[in-house]
Amino acid sequence: MNAQHRRFFQLPISVILPFILNFICCVNVYSQELAMNTSPPDFITNFSVVAKNSVYVEAGGSALIYSVNYDRLLTQNWLARIGASYLGFGTNTLQDGVATTLRANVLLIPLTSSVLINFPQSPHHIELGGGATLLFGSAFSDVSNQGFNSLEGAFAGATLIAAYRLQPAEAGFFFRAAFTPVMLFTPIAIAPLPWAGISFGGTF
């Protein structure tokens, strides 16, 4: 049996994983520092009573198909967000006595930061932001058990966010409708993609 395995990592995992961990740690540390500040600026009012965390599912958006997301207010008007999306699919075909198996898996991780306008005076906000979408993919093919080919890759993309966001100052229902253009950087081409997303979840 012949086997071929190819890798084409635009960004090595040894670089990507520490970047994700550092992103999460920085958000947590900065949030704690703000919470310990006893003399906040005038524009940060009643921060202690604001529901700072949101969990939601986004259809479309920065992860293209769907994503499960968590974001946290770091100040009254600034938030950071991390999400994840997994897609797996495959086919098995038989034609003229030739059996073909195809499998593919894709993991997308959007990392973004945004500014909210008109918060917390109203639950209705304009959200403006951007960040990166990390994509990890693998594919496998086998033809009549004669051998298999596999392919793995990791890419990065840039994403922008312009959205209407419904988020109350206290805990409650979360909704967002966003324009989220994505620019994917691959070994083959740079692919601009105008995109949009809609989100539902909760704030606590």
NORZI-V632545 format. One record per residue. RES is the residue in three letters. PHI is phi in degrees with one decimal (none if undefined). PSI is psi in radians with two decimals (NA if undefined). NEAR is the number of other ideal C-beta (glycine too) atoms within 8 Angstrom. Layout:
res: <RES:RES>
phi: <PHI:PHI>
psi: <PSI:PSI>
near: <NEAR:NEAR>
This chain:
res: <MET:ASN:ALA:GLN:HIS:ARG:ARG:PHE:PHE:GLN:LEU:PRO:ILE:SER:VAL:ILE:LEU:PRO:PHE:ILE:LEU:ASN:PHE:ILE:CYS:CYS:VAL:ASN:VAL:TYR:SER:GLN:GLU:LEU:ALA:MET:ASN:THR:SER:PRO:PRO:ASP:PHE:ILE:THR:ASN:PHE:SER:VAL:VAL:ALA:LYS:ASN:SER:VAL:TYR:VAL:GLU:ALA:GLY:GLY:SER:ALA:LEU:ILE:TYR:SER:VAL:ASN:TYR:ASP:ARG:LEU:LEU:THR:GLN:ASN:TRP:LEU:ALA:ARG:ILE:GLY:ALA:SER:TYR:LEU:GLY:PHE:GLY:THR:ASN:THR:LEU:GLN:ASP:GLY:VAL:ALA:THR:THR:LEU:ARG:ALA:ASN:VAL:LEU:LEU:ILE:PRO:LEU:THR:SER:SER:VAL:LEU:ILE:ASN:PHE:PRO:GLN:SER:PRO:HIS:HIS:ILE:GLU:LEU:GLY:GLY:GLY:ALA:THR:LEU:LEU:PHE:GLY:SER:ALA:PHE:SER:ASP:VAL:SER:ASN:GLN:GLY:PHE:ASN:SER:LEU:GLU:GLY:ALA:PHE:ALA:GLY:ALA:THR:LEU:ILE:ALA:ALA:TYR:ARG:LEU:GLN:PRO:ALA:GLU:ALA:GLY:PHE:PHE:PHE:ARG:ALA:ALA:PHE:THR:PRO:VAL:MET:LEU:PHE:THR:PRO:ILE:ALA:ILE:ALA:PRO:LEU:PRO:TRP:ALA:GLY:ILE:SER:PHE:GLY:GLY:THR:PHE>
phi: <none:-93.2:-137.3:-131.0:-133.6:-124.2:-125.5:-142.7:-85.2:-68.6:-125.7:-62.1:-60.5:-62.5:-95.5:-69.2:-63.1:-60.4:-62.9:-64.7:-63.9:-64.5:-59.3:-65.2:-64.5:-63.4:-61.4:-66.5:-65.7:-64.3:-63.0:-65.3:-64.4:-65.9:-65.2:-84.7:-73.7:-87.1:-130.3:-70.4:-59.5:-60.6:-78.1:-103.0:-117.5:54.8:-61.4:-66.2:-99.1:-80.3:-71.0:-93.0:-112.7:-134.7:-124.5:-157.9:-106.1:-115.6:-92.6:77.5:78.2:-66.9:-97.8:76.3:-99.4:-160.9:-162.1:-104.0:-131.5:-131.6:-133.8:-139.7:-73.3:-92.5:-134.6:-62.5:-127.6:-126.4:-136.3:-123.9:-139.7:-131.9:-140.7:-151.6:-146.2:-124.6:-129.8:-135.5:-153.2:-167.4:-139.9:-129.0:-127.4:-134.9:-141.2:54.8:78.3:-107.2:-96.4:-126.0:-120.5:-127.8:-137.7:-148.1:-136.3:-136.6:-119.6:-118.9:-129.8:-83.6:-125.2:-137.5:-136.8:-140.5:-112.0:-101.8:-107.0:75.0:-133.9:-102.0:-59.6:-144.1:-75.3:-99.5:-134.0:-101.1:-112.5:-127.5:-171.4:-177.8:167.7:-127.1:-118.6:-95.6:-126.4:-117.5:-136.3:-145.8:-141.5:-140.7:-136.6:-145.6:-116.8:50.0:55.7:-88.6:146.6:-127.8:-122.4:-130.7:-142.4:-130.5:-157.5:-135.9:-131.3:-129.6:-137.1:-102.7:-136.3:-116.5:-134.8:-134.9:-143.0:-94.3:-132.4:-101.9:-146.3:-71.6:-66.2:-97.7:-60.3:170.0:-73.6:-116.8:-145.4:-148.9:-122.9:-135.2:-96.3:-132.0:-62.5:-124.2:-117.9:-94.8:-111.8:-124.4:-63.2:-85.1:-164.3:-98.3:-114.1:-78.0:-138.6:-67.5:-148.4:-149.8:-152.8:-132.9:-128.7:-135.9:179.6:-141.5:-114.7:-147.6>
psi: <2.28:2.50:2.40:2.31:2.14:2.52:2.44:1.38:1.99:-0.65:2.05:2.53:-0.58:-0.34:-0.70:-0.81:-0.80:-0.58:-0.76:-0.78:-0.71:-0.66:-0.82:-0.76:-0.73:-0.70:-0.78:-0.79:-0.79:-0.67:-0.72:-0.67:-0.69:-0.67:-0.50:-0.17:2.01:-0.16:1.28:2.71:2.86:-0.56:-0.14:1.72:2.42:0.63:-0.59:-0.40:-0.01:2.34:1.94:-0.23:2.46:2.40:2.28:2.80:2.31:2.21:2.20:-2.43:-2.76:-0.36:0.19:-1.03:-1.01:2.92:2.66:2.26:2.67:2.28:2.77:2.35:2.15:-0.54:-3.02:-0.45:0.04:2.33:2.77:2.60:2.48:2.47:3.06:2.54:2.31:2.34:2.28:2.33:2.83:2.87:2.63:2.13:2.67:2.02:2.17:0.67:0.08:2.08:2.28:2.30:2.27:2.36:2.52:2.52:2.41:2.30:2.21:2.40:1.81:2.33:1.98:2.85:2.47:2.77:2.35:2.35:2.33:0.91:2.34:0.31:-0.44:2.62:-0.10:2.19:2.74:2.27:2.21:2.25:-2.88:-3.14:-2.56:2.61:2.07:2.37:2.20:2.21:2.66:2.60:2.60:2.37:2.56:2.27:1.94:0.66:0.46:-0.14:2.82:2.70:2.37:2.65:2.34:2.55:2.75:2.26:2.94:2.62:2.74:2.49:2.55:2.75:2.21:1.97:2.73:2.32:2.17:1.90:1.94:2.76:-0.59:3.09:2.53:-2.89:2.44:2.38:2.51:2.38:2.13:2.59:2.10:1.23:2.47:2.43:1.92:2.38:1.94:2.91:-0.41:-0.78:2.92:2.10:1.83:2.41:1.83:2.30:2.95:2.87:2.77:2.39:2.53:2.45:-2.61:2.68:2.41:NA>
near: <6:5:8:8:8:8:7:8:9:10:10:7:8:6:8:11:8:8:8:12:8:8:11:9:8:8:12:8:8:9:11:8:8:11:7:6:7:4:3:8:4:4:6:8:8:7:10:5:6:11:12:6:10:14:10:12:10:16:9:11:16:16:14:11:8:10:14:10:16:9:11:12:11:10:8:11:8:11:10:11:14:14:13:11:14:8:8:8:6:8:7:8:6:7:6:3:6:8:10:13:11:10:10:11:10:10:10:15:14:18:11:13:9:14:8:14:9:8:11:8:4:7:8:7:13:10:15:9:10:9:13:10:17:15:13:10:12:10:11:12:11:11:10:8:7:7:10:9:11:12:11:12:13:14:12:11:12:11:15:9:15:8:13:10:11:11:12:10:9:7:7:10:7:14:8:14:9:14:10:14:10:13:11:11:9:10:5:3:4:7:7:7:9:6:12:10:13:11:15:7:10:10:12:7>
